[in-house]
Amino acid sequence: MNVFRNLERGAGRGVFRNEEAFSPEFLPEMVVGRENEIKEIAFNIRPVAERRRPASMVVHGPPGTGKTCATRHVLKELSEYTQRAEPIYINCWRRSSRAAVLSAVLEKFDMVMPRRGISADELLQRAVELIRKSGKTPIIVLDEADALVEEGEEGIFYDLLRMNETERLNLGVIAITNREDMLSLLDRRIRSSLMQADIGFARYGPAELKEILKERAKAGLVPGSWDEEALGVCAAFAGKNGGDARVGITLLWLAGRKAEAGGGRITVKEVEEAKNRVLSEIKGRKEELLDGEDRAIMEFIRKKESVKSGDVYSEFSGVTERTMRGRLGKLESMGLLESEYVQGGKGRTRVFRAKG
């Protein structure tokens, strides 16, 4: 018999009714535990509906604390509330240069990018023209914005923010970052423009994590296909791993995959069996976003137990030290590397290790 028909007859089918509910891109109808933060973000961009300038802001907090989810939720509701807004979401791990960010803005306005190279300055001018022609107010979300700083591309902040002043265009920028110190790395003029609002997201507590997992189970699983205790174990594991909701969601998804191949119900047994794989699964998703240079750096560091920063600079001598510092910082903020300062013969030096 066909192997796939055998699988159809196997026990455990039908655990998932919407597996997309467990993907990083999924936007739930309700964002648990972030009511105050959502109100604050909404308050800052509500002026768009009155043809006034929205406030630019920095949204920061540890990984998996709902920063992106809450921001996207607000933008979705803003689009339902008024047609005057043009939300533009950009993941800066994927687009980590000035030109790449501006290209994403142009693509949002349905501009087909020519194959020949266009300078960033020309892209900027085209963006200004299209924004003015549209009559809409862009709300540009730069998610993982620290990637731009670490790549030495922080000038894009100035490009976007100065449109309010030099071009008389209403435009808002929301910079989302895991780093609380990101603003300190920026030029003073950029800091003053972005500091119109500063919204911090704290780590989730166990009760919030369990509520998040309940909502995700309702959205993605067949009713009656999970035990309440299994959700509690997922929430506890996420709590022990930095209060990161993504850890709990991924663990529940992996447990669901095991249940599909087994008894057809997610119990503590399936969750415990999936625990060893969950962190490597999250790391694998992040590594999909890396370019060739980042992958080469990760491979070099993985081969060794620990690597001094100077050894990394020597290995990749064709890359400037500033660029390399930026790449190492990006990999660390993604949770792929960890570092510490150690005392050596010539003073303190930074040592990197691959996580996991």
VOFIFI-909375 format. One line per field, with one value per residue (C-alpha): residue number from 1; x, y, z. Coordinates in nm, 4 decimals. Example, Ala and Ser with C-alpha at 12.3 -4.5 7.8 and 13.67 -1.06 7.14 Angstrom:
BEGIN
seq <- (1 2)
X <- (1.2300 1.3670)
Y <- (-0.4500 -0.1060)
Z <- (0.7800 0.7140)
REM end
This chain:
BEGIN
seq <- (1 2 3 4 5 6 7 8 9 10 11 12 13 14 15 16 17 18 19 20 21 22 23 24 25 26 27 28 29 30 31 32 33 34 35 36 37 38 39 40 41 42 43 44 45 46 47 48 49 50 51 52 53 54 55 56 57 58 59 60 61 62 63 64 65 66 67 68 69 70 71 72 73 74 75 76 77 78 79 80 81 82 83 84 85 86 87 88 89 90 91 92 93 94 95 96 97 98 99 100 101 102 103 104 105 106 107 108 109 110 111 112 113 114 115 116 117 118 119 120 121 122 123 124 125 126 127 128 129 130 131 132 133 134 135 136 137 138 139 140 141 142 143 144 145 146 147 148 149 150 151 152 153 154 155 156 157 158 159 160 161 162 163 164 165 166 167 168 169 170 171 172 173 174 175 176 177 178 179 180 181 182 183 184 185 186 187 188 189 190 191 192 193 194 195 196 197 198 199 200 201 202 203 204 205 206 207 208 209 210 211 212 213 214 215 216 217 218 219 220 221 222 223 224 225 226 227 228 229 230 231 232 233 234 235 236 237 238 239 240 241 242 243 244 245 246 247 248 249 250 251 252 253 254 255 256 257 258 259 260 261 262 263 264 265 266 267 268 269 270 271 272 273 274 275 276 277 278 279 280 281 282 283 284 285 286 287 288 289 290 291 292 293 294 295 296 297 298 299 300 301 302 303 304 305 306 307 308 309 310 311 312 313 314 315 316 317 318 319 320 321 322 323 324 325 326 327 328 329 330 331 332 333 334 335 336 337 338 339 340 341 342 343 344 345 346 347 348 349 350 351 352 353 354 355 356)
X <- (0.0000 0.1102 0.3166 0.1126 -0.2167 -0.0636 0.0121 -0.3491 -0.4690 -0.2212 -0.3205 -0.2721 -0.3849 -0.5814 -0.3913 -0.3413 -0.6215 -0.4000 -0.0298 0.0498 -0.0575 0.2816 0.4921 0.6848 0.4794 0.1405 -0.0580 -0.3088 -0.6412 -0.5605 -0.2148 -0.2010 -0.0463 0.0466 -0.2621 -0.0744 0.2043 -0.0489 -0.2336 0.0929 0.1991 -0.1490 -0.1528 0.1744 0.0601 -0.3071 -0.2340 -0.2078 -0.5878 -0.6028 -0.3351 -0.0897 0.2621 0.2906 0.5532 0.8558 0.9508 1.1820 1.0217 1.2673 1.2816 1.4241 1.3553 1.0108 0.8333 0.5761 0.7356 0.6806 0.3446 0.2067 0.3366 0.1933 -0.1375 -0.1575 -0.0723 -0.3402 -0.6004 -0.4734 -0.5279 -0.8847 -0.9410 -0.8094 -0.6982 -0.4497 -0.1792 0.0659 0.2263 0.5597 0.7181 1.0878 1.2946 1.6440 1.8120 1.6964 1.7470 2.0448 2.1595 2.0385 1.9648 1.7794 1.5509 1.4725 1.4045 1.1530 0.9758 0.9584 0.8277 0.5448 0.4354 0.4412 0.7512 0.9256 1.2963 1.5168 1.7962 2.0652 2.2147 2.0627 2.2383 2.0871 2.0513 1.8452 1.6322 1.5713 1.4568 1.2219 1.0787 1.0085 0.8314 0.6147 0.5198 0.4176 0.2201 0.0359 -0.0965 -0.0550 0.1527 0.4025 0.4598 0.7922 0.8681 1.2365 1.2309 1.5638 1.6818 2.0099 2.1204 2.1414 2.3580 2.5849 2.6301 2.7239 2.4032 2.2469 2.2287 1.8956 1.7376 1.8464 1.7196 1.3722 1.3380 1.4551 1.1685 0.9496 1.1717 1.3277 1.0472 0.7485 0.6217 0.4449 0.6200 0.6667 0.9485 0.9157 1.2502 1.2141 1.5213 1.6328 1.9010 1.8169 2.1348 2.0651 1.9860 2.3227 2.4926 2.3216 2.4132 2.2660 2.0422 1.8902 1.8463 1.6482 1.4096 1.3586 1.3229 0.9757 0.8573 1.0401 0.8346 0.9835 0.8557 0.9299 0.9781 0.6592 0.5691 0.4500 0.0785 0.1068 0.2990 0.0342 -0.2404 -0.0487 -0.0162 -0.3873 -0.4777 -0.2299 -0.3644 -0.7207 -0.6060 -0.3906 -0.5012 -0.8075 -1.0340 -0.9675 -0.6273 -0.4184 -0.3943 -0.3994 -0.1005 0.1030 0.0503 0.1732 0.4954 0.5486 0.4938 0.7341 1.0039 0.9607 0.9787 1.3096 1.4424 1.4133 1.0340 1.0480 0.7015 0.8523 1.0202 0.6860 0.5055 0.7747 0.7737 0.3960 0.4256 0.6960 0.4926 0.1996 0.4110 0.5002 0.1340 0.0410 0.2818 0.1617 -0.1486 -0.3161 -0.3121 -0.0532 0.0376 0.3262 0.5047 0.5150 0.6259 0.9111 1.0261 1.0302 1.2261 1.5712 1.4908 1.3091 1.6061 1.7911 1.4722 1.4548 1.8251 1.7799 1.5051 1.7327 2.0239 1.8056 1.8293 2.2099 2.4078 2.7211 2.9607 2.7640 2.7511 3.1278 3.1813 2.9501 3.1269 3.4683 3.3587 3.1738 3.4919 3.6555 3.5460 3.6023 3.7524 3.9093 3.7834 4.1347 4.1461 3.8170 3.9496 4.2651 4.0697 3.8536 4.1229 3.9451 3.6634 3.7098 3.7198 3.4125 3.2130 3.3242 3.2247 2.8848 2.8422 2.9484 2.7073 2.4241 2.4934 2.4993 2.1721 2.0150 2.1112 2.3515 2.6670 2.7536 3.0561 3.2434 3.5430 3.8479 4.1756 4.4775 4.8423 4.7628 4.4480 4.0880 3.9779 3.6410 3.5839 3.3030 3.1307 2.8560 2.5368 2.3712)
Y <- (0.0000 0.3579 0.4871 0.8082 0.6140 0.4183 0.7473 0.8590 0.5502 0.5908 0.7019 1.0622 1.2372 1.5559 1.7108 2.0358 2.2332 2.5350 2.4613 2.8177 2.9284 2.8073 2.9952 3.3139 3.5135 3.4211 3.7152 3.6109 3.7886 3.8703 3.9648 3.8324 4.0370 4.3427 4.5600 4.8610 4.8434 4.8155 5.1240 5.3177 5.2259 5.3098 5.6467 5.7438 5.6684 5.7697 6.1245 5.9646 5.9418 6.3219 6.3884 6.4786 6.3500 6.0271 5.9924 5.7800 5.5323 5.2586 4.9320 4.7207 4.4122 4.0588 3.8066 3.6490 3.9156 4.0119 4.3281 4.2398 4.0750 4.3742 4.6228 4.4298 4.3977 4.7755 4.8399 4.5947 4.7757 5.1134 5.0028 4.9025 5.2374 5.4696 5.4488 5.7307 5.5026 5.2913 5.0361 4.9027 4.6147 4.5444 4.2700 4.4158 4.0774 4.0187 4.3800 4.5144 4.7975 5.1481 5.0534 4.7351 4.9236 5.1918 4.9229 4.7639 5.0998 5.1386 4.7840 4.8630 5.1335 4.8743 5.0108 4.7438 4.7686 4.7637 4.5099 4.7726 4.9082 5.2259 5.4356 5.4682 5.8441 5.7862 5.5295 5.7842 6.0488 5.8024 5.7075 6.0719 6.1176 5.8072 5.8871 6.2403 6.1121 5.8499 6.1040 5.8441 5.8458 5.5587 5.3892 5.2140 4.9321 4.8408 4.5087 4.3909 4.7471 4.6862 4.4858 4.8162 4.9709 4.6693 4.6746 5.0458 5.1393 5.3612 5.6473 5.5054 5.6319 5.9840 5.9412 5.8454 6.0794 6.3872 6.3461 6.5084 6.8163 6.8603 6.7164 6.8132 6.4574 6.2979 5.9704 5.7497 5.5092 5.2253 5.0656 4.7237 4.5853 4.3307 4.5727 4.8297 5.0219 5.0602 5.4305 5.5007 5.3687 5.6241 5.9796 6.2431 6.3870 6.0457 5.9765 6.2954 6.2052 5.8436 5.9239 6.0698 5.7451 5.4596 5.1461 4.8591 4.5001 4.2938 3.9166 3.7114 3.5433 3.1781 3.2704 3.4893 3.2214 2.9605 3.1959 3.2612 2.8870 2.8319 3.0887 2.9410 2.5895 2.7102 2.8721 2.5879 2.2561 2.0367 2.0816 1.8150 1.7166 1.8395 1.8030 2.1147 1.9843 1.9661 2.3401 2.4015 2.2114 2.4121 2.7376 2.6358 2.5471 2.8824 3.0582 2.8907 2.9994 3.3734 3.4074 3.3639 3.2865 3.1535 2.8745 2.7603 2.7908 2.5929 2.3264 2.2879 2.2603 1.9916 1.8018 1.8198 1.6672 1.3802 1.3356 1.3143 1.0251 0.8592 0.8611 1.1652 1.3683 1.6087 1.4946 1.5675 1.2683 1.4280 1.7613 1.6038 1.4129 1.7352 1.9456 1.8471 1.9660 2.2944 2.5268 2.3891 2.4334 2.8025 2.8441 2.6789 2.9256 3.2143 3.0730 3.0689 3.4497 3.4580 3.5542 3.3724 3.5868 3.5344 3.1596 3.1501 3.3304 3.0893 2.7893 2.9235 2.9804 2.6468 2.4574 2.5935 2.5847 2.9588 3.2252 3.5591 3.8576 3.9214 3.5700 3.6302 3.9571 3.7764 3.4913 3.7360 3.9919 4.1092 4.2530 4.5774 4.5500 4.7717 4.5543 4.2411 4.3895 4.4616 4.1082 3.9556 4.1868 4.0854 3.7141 3.7674 3.9635 3.6772 3.4402 3.2400 3.3559 3.4475 3.6424 3.7466 3.9614 3.7811 3.9146 3.8438 3.9386 4.2629 4.3512 4.2468 4.0711 3.9478 3.5751 3.4304 3.0902 2.9388 2.8767 2.5384)
Z <- (0.0000 -0.0663 0.2280 0.2479 0.2694 0.5553 0.7294 0.6742 0.8607 1.1416 1.4905 1.5828 1.2663 1.3084 1.5988 1.4055 1.2499 1.1653 1.1987 1.0881 1.4368 1.5601 1.3046 1.3970 1.1423 1.2919 1.4300 1.6985 1.7343 2.0965 2.2299 2.5850 2.8644 2.6553 2.6892 2.8309 2.5737 2.2900 2.4153 2.4342 2.0810 1.9516 2.1322 1.9634 1.6098 1.6371 1.5035 1.1568 1.1461 1.1840 0.9209 1.1946 1.2480 1.4486 1.7199 1.6377 1.9073 2.0266 2.1382 2.3359 2.5538 2.5739 2.2936 2.2868 2.4912 2.2277 2.0847 1.7192 1.7791 1.9710 1.7123 1.4185 1.6042 1.6498 1.2840 1.1711 1.3805 1.2591 0.8981 0.9885 1.1625 0.8901 0.5275 0.5794 0.7198 0.5201 0.7577 0.6281 0.8192 0.7558 0.9189 0.9453 0.9757 0.6189 0.5052 0.6964 0.4688 0.3898 0.0290 0.1302 0.3699 0.1115 -0.1490 0.0891 0.1238 -0.2549 -0.2979 -0.0564 -0.3001 -0.5817 -0.7483 -0.9560 -0.8850 -1.1982 -1.2239 -1.2630 -0.9443 -0.8020 -0.5428 -0.1975 -0.2488 -0.5626 -0.3810 -0.1059 -0.3539 -0.5242 -0.1851 -0.1057 -0.4404 -0.3994 -0.0400 -0.1377 -0.4364 -0.2270 0.0215 0.2949 0.6134 0.6288 0.9635 0.9053 1.1473 1.1607 1.3435 1.4896 1.4259 1.6083 1.3031 1.1122 1.3832 1.4005 1.0217 1.0339 0.8476 1.1145 0.8614 0.7429 1.0653 0.9759 0.6169 0.7336 1.0288 0.8384 0.5893 0.8541 0.8591 0.5146 0.2994 0.5167 0.5029 0.7982 0.8691 1.1753 1.2591 1.5092 1.5932 1.7590 1.9345 2.1925 2.3106 2.5744 2.4883 2.1164 2.1417 2.3049 1.9904 1.7660 1.6719 1.9061 1.6309 1.5666 1.9374 1.9909 1.7077 1.8139 2.1846 2.1356 2.2945 2.4656 2.5315 2.7284 2.7286 3.0405 3.0416 3.0587 3.3857 3.4115 3.4253 3.1136 2.9266 3.0042 2.8868 2.5623 2.5040 2.5734 2.3092 2.0622 2.1256 2.0592 1.7344 1.6054 1.7545 1.7204 2.0257 2.2876 2.1422 2.4364 2.8143 3.0298 3.2242 2.9019 2.8496 3.2029 3.1331 2.8117 3.0030 3.2801 3.0262 2.8512 3.1882 3.2674 2.9263 2.9719 2.9733 2.5956 2.4584 2.1343 2.3308 2.4717 2.1374 1.9548 2.2266 2.1974 1.8184 1.8396 2.0969 1.8558 1.5803 1.8126 1.9047 1.5360 1.4939 1.8135 2.0259 1.8782 2.1992 2.3430 2.6931 2.9283 2.7727 2.4256 2.5723 2.7688 2.4592 2.2542 2.5041 2.3783 2.0281 2.0884 2.1370 1.8342 1.6278 1.7214 1.6499 1.3105 1.2157 1.3066 1.1070 0.7959 0.8056 0.7926 0.4848 0.3684 0.5728 0.8939 0.8317 0.7809 1.1125 1.2938 1.1405 1.2446 1.6046 1.6285 1.5425 1.8561 2.2195 2.2499 2.0220 2.1106 1.9151 1.7811 1.6345 1.4553 1.3095 1.1916 1.0316 0.8343 0.7604 0.4446 0.6563 0.8483 1.2269 1.2592 1.0212 1.2040 1.5402 1.3894 1.2611 1.5928 1.7740 1.5428 1.5947 1.9695 1.9689 1.7693 2.0493 1.8317 2.0106 2.3668 2.4853 2.7962 2.8772 3.0190 3.1523 2.9340 2.9200 2.7355 2.9278 2.8846 2.5694 2.4474 2.4011 2.1872 2.2030 1.9907 2.1884 2.1877)
REM end
